[in-house]
């Protein structure tokens, strides 16, 4: 998660299209597997796939406490202010860690 990309950074339309393709691959693979794939492996896989292609992202680890459920954790991936995977649930969680660290 801390290892920098060895490729030149992509930008513009190429970067946006690559994020869209990786997002599609993550969701398609997780839905086709027999097990329920949770947020942590999805975010790790997306970060690794993007890093190999020259897109640096930040993996966020958060937690929340809800009545009746107790402590919940969630992991999501962002490229700057734009969410890549797991972003829909992220607003309900307090950030505990970021990788790479700021």
N, C-alpha and C positions, 0 to 999 in steps of 0.2 A: 504494500500500500504506500510505502514511502519512496519506492524506487522511481526515479525520474524516467521519462520517455527518452529513448535514444534516437528517435526520429525527429525531423523538423516538424514544428507545430503547424497543424492545419488551421485554416480560418475560412470565414465566409460560407458560401454554399456547400463546399466540400465537407466542412466540419459539421454543418447542420445535417447533411444527408447521411454522413457516417453515424452520427448519434441516433438518427431515426432508424437506420439499418440495425445497429446494435440493440436498440430498444426492442425492435421487432424480434430479433433473434433470441433475446433473453425471454421474452414473454411466450414466444412460440415453443421454445424448448421446455420451459417450465410447465406449460399446459399439456404437452405431449408425454411427459414423464408420468409414471404411475404414482409417484409420491407427490405430496404437496410441497412445492419448493417455496421456502419462506424468503423474506427480504434480504437476509444476510448473504447467502450464496448468490442471489441475483445481483446484488450491488457489487460484490467482489468480482464476479465474472464480467460484468459490464465495465468495471474500472480497468481490469486487465486487458480486455479486448480493445478498449479505446486507447489505453496507454501504448499498446503495441503499434497503434496506427497514428500516433502523434497527437492525441487529444488528452491533455492533462485535466483531471477531474478531482473532486474532493468527495470522499466518502464520509458521511455523517452517521454517528451513533447516538441515538437519543433514547430517553425514557419518559414515561408518564405514569401517573397513578390515577386509576379510575375506581369509583365505588363498585364494589362487588367483584372486581377483577384483580385488584391490587396493582402491583408494579408491572408495567409492560415495557418492552424494548422494541425499537424499530431502527432499521438501517436504510439509508437512501443515498443516492448518488447525484451530485450536481456538477454542472459545468458553469462556473460563475454563479449567476442568479437563475440559470435555467436548470430545471430538473431533468434527470435522465431516467432513472428508475426509482420507484418507491416514493415519489414526491407527493402523491395525493394524500397520504396519511401523515406526512412530516409536520404540518402545522400544529398538530396536537402533542408534539414531543419536545422536551427540553434537550438541547444538544449537550451531550456529555463529552464527546471527543470528535475530532476531525482528523482525517488522514488523506494527504499529508497535513501535518499540523501547521497552523498559520504562522 
